[in-house]
Amino acid sequence: MCVYDISNNKQIMSIQSAIHELLEENTKRSIYMDHAATTPISPEVHSAMESFYSENFANPSAFYSLGKFAKDAIDDARKSIATCLSCRPEEIIFTSGGTESDNMAIFGIARRHSSKGKHIITSSIEHHAVANPCKQLAKEGFDVTYLPVDRYGKVSVDDLKAALREDTILVSIMAANNEIGTIQDIAEIGKILKGHQAYFHTDACQAAGSIDINVDNLGVDLMTLNGSKIYGPKGIGILYLRKGTRIKPLIYGGGQERGLRGGTENVPYIVGFAKALKIACDMREKESTRLEKLRDYMIDGLLKSIPKSMLNGHPKDRLPNNVNLSILDIEGEACMLFLNEIGIYASTGSACTSNSLEPSHVILATGLPYECAHGSMRFTLGRSSSKNDVDFVLKVMPRIVEILRKISPLNLDEKMVKEESKGELKYI
Amino acid sequence: MSLPIMGNSKSDVAGPKGSAWMYTDKVKDHFFNPRNLLENAHEIDEDTYDGYGQVGSPACGDMMKLWIKVEDDKIVDCKWQTFGCASAIASTSMMSVMVSENGGMVTEDALKLTPDDIMKRLGGLPNRKIHCSVLGDKALTKAINNYYRRSKQFNRMKVESSRVIDPETNVTDMDIQEAVLEGATNMESLQEKLKVAIGNPDIIPEVEKILNFYVSKYYGE
């Protein structure tokens, strides 16, 4: 009988030459597909910020003309942001970014209103900047309800209604998910909460520039936005705080931001953030339409060319730039490093890239087994993304997957994975 | 354009610094040129190898299969397949080279191979990737034990015994080792993972001793 000779080098060469061929054929380029992680600062934003570094550097609190100039710049920025959100300028608080805004909203409401109740409702797929403050509050004696999501990452409005209690003081649900791109029915939730004492916060960092962020349409009392996802600077964000909503500050200092957030204002970043948000809102509709087409083309191409792959997130209620799929039998970090070697920058929900060694809590929350979270890949498109870029990814991805599947001992049964997950798996 | 891959600080990497790649060149070499990979595993049958070991699970994010061929008590060939990240793949590849190079390692010496030996040959791994090299070491132990069993050398088998440390939760020293490899490097994170010694402060010194042993073993802290 002819048995496989395990010392036969011919077989070994085949995987190595497959890898060499792939890497040599595709000379390194630079295709950034991680816009949900952060975006580059756009040139217009950059030039708007420039004069506030060394020229117009004065402290906005200073009472001379140079200080007044800086203060005016902040006031203008605040007005411009208020226009984008259809709110009043004094409802905008500048912070150091999305994480601070989320912390400020959650701790701020909880600590100011604990006499009215200690119940908080949030979802099981929130960003850590919301999830971890809630976890901390639970340690401090608050009662936190985590709403589940369906297979597509959607929070059910009925679940929310059922979870609401007399002592609920805060509901925090993200507008759109950073990993799987699912967009929640924020306006619907806002309507339900209209007659309730609970304050409604939404983290809209990923959503800005993709969905309408008119605070009255959304019905929110607090909303987080940041610069780093909208082609603005990192380290700057805002918390929208509806007039009459009282919070306990996180940072005490010299009375800036109406005493709600002490510290000398970061003038260049504030100016940059306002400019970035203005551009994002102005180009929202056109850019969203362009990206949606590109996104669907990419999803379709990947699912067709990669066997045993499935889409994560909602097929329709989805950020225009988000492509996230689980690929069975391979691990995301290894896939990411192959892409990196070719010059495609994407991310993964694999445990291997997280500090906690836990895979994506978002993908697990949609009911998929761990196997799918380890093999999940996220590509997030942006202003620089072209059809050429997508075509290139579509060309190399199936080959990378094929190589990694040769290295992997796994051959998971699609059906088994399907049965382990809740609900219907449309793309399997 | 040089992008840092995963935003790791240099101190996180136990090896050369300042490269755009978060792993060493050796890791990269073994990741993109995997040595001794077993392709077409379905074509082989039991008799083609002398020992076989499998560890990990797809749910955990890494799994490994290892096959060895033994002649005159030396590992003359070592083949593998790995599901896992770059460091898991590179660690298995490197280990397969180490045990089969220069005419092959004597099985007993191979059993003494430590994750640290593999890591040193790879030029270091980031701290949170250390568990990847441990997996290879465990698969090798299993494969060699399997060889001993098949060749009826039962007395040579390496038995890893575990001992219950906390009778309340049935946590063993092996559980603590696992938890350390998964990133629990202090008492608080260990308790969060294992709930060990929570209602039983008397055993805390013992738990701490084992915790410190494994932390210094794997992280050198």
Chai-1 contact restraints between the chains, C-beta under 6 A:
chainA,res_idxA,chainB,res_idxB,connection_type,confidence,min_distance_angstrom,max_distance_angstrom,comment,restraint_id
A,V3,B,T48,contact,1.0,0.0,6.0,A-B,restraint_1
A,Y4,B,E43,contact,1.0,0.0,6.0,A-B,restraint_2
A,Y4,B,I44,contact,1.0,0.0,6.0,A-B,restraint_3
A,Y4,B,T48,contact,1.0,0.0,6.0,A-B,restraint_4
A,I6,B,T48,contact,1.0,0.0,6.0,A-B,restraint_5
A,I6,B,D77,contact,1.0,0.0,6.0,A-B,restraint_6
A,I6,B,K79,contact,1.0,0.0,6.0,A-B,restraint_7
A,S7,B,D77,contact,1.0,0.0,6.0,A-B,restraint_8
A,Q11,B,E39,contact,1.0,0.0,6.0,A-B,restraint_9
A,I15,B,L37,contact,1.0,0.0,6.0,A-B,restraint_10
A,Q16,B,N33,contact,1.0,0.0,6.0,A-B,restraint_11
A,I19,B,F32,contact,1.0,0.0,6.0,A-B,restraint_12
A,S30,B,M1,contact,1.0,0.0,6.0,A-B,restraint_13
A,E331,B,F83,contact,1.0,0.0,6.0,A-B,restraint_14
A,E331,B,G84,contact,1.0,0.0,6.0,A-B,restraint_15
A,E331,B,C85,contact,1.0,0.0,6.0,A-B,restraint_16
A,E333,B,C85,contact,1.0,0.0,6.0,A-B,restraint_17
A,A334,B,C85,contact,1.0,0.0,6.0,A-B,restraint_18
A,A334,B,A86,contact,1.0,0.0,6.0,A-B,restraint_19
A,L337,B,A86,contact,1.0,0.0,6.0,A-B,restraint_20
A,A351,B,G61,contact,1.0,0.0,6.0,A-B,restraint_21
A,C352,B,C85,contact,1.0,0.0,6.0,A-B,restraint_22
A,T353,B,M6,contact,1.0,0.0,6.0,A-B,restraint_23
A,L357,B,E182,contact,1.0,0.0,6.0,A-B,restraint_24
A,L357,B,G183,contact,1.0,0.0,6.0,A-B,restraint_25
A,Y370,B,A59,contact,1.0,0.0,6.0,A-B,restraint_26
A,E371,B,P58,contact,1.0,0.0,6.0,A-B,restraint_27
A,H374,B,G61,contact,1.0,0.0,6.0,A-B,restraint_28
A,S408,B,F83,contact,1.0,0.0,6.0,A-B,restraint_29
A,P409,B,K65,contact,1.0,0.0,6.0,A-B,restraint_30
A,P409,B,Q81,contact,1.0,0.0,6.0,A-B,restraint_31
A,P409,B,F83,contact,1.0,0.0,6.0,A-B,restraint_32
A,L410,B,P58,contact,1.0,0.0,6.0,A-B,restraint_33
A,L410,B,F83,contact,1.0,0.0,6.0,A-B,restraint_34
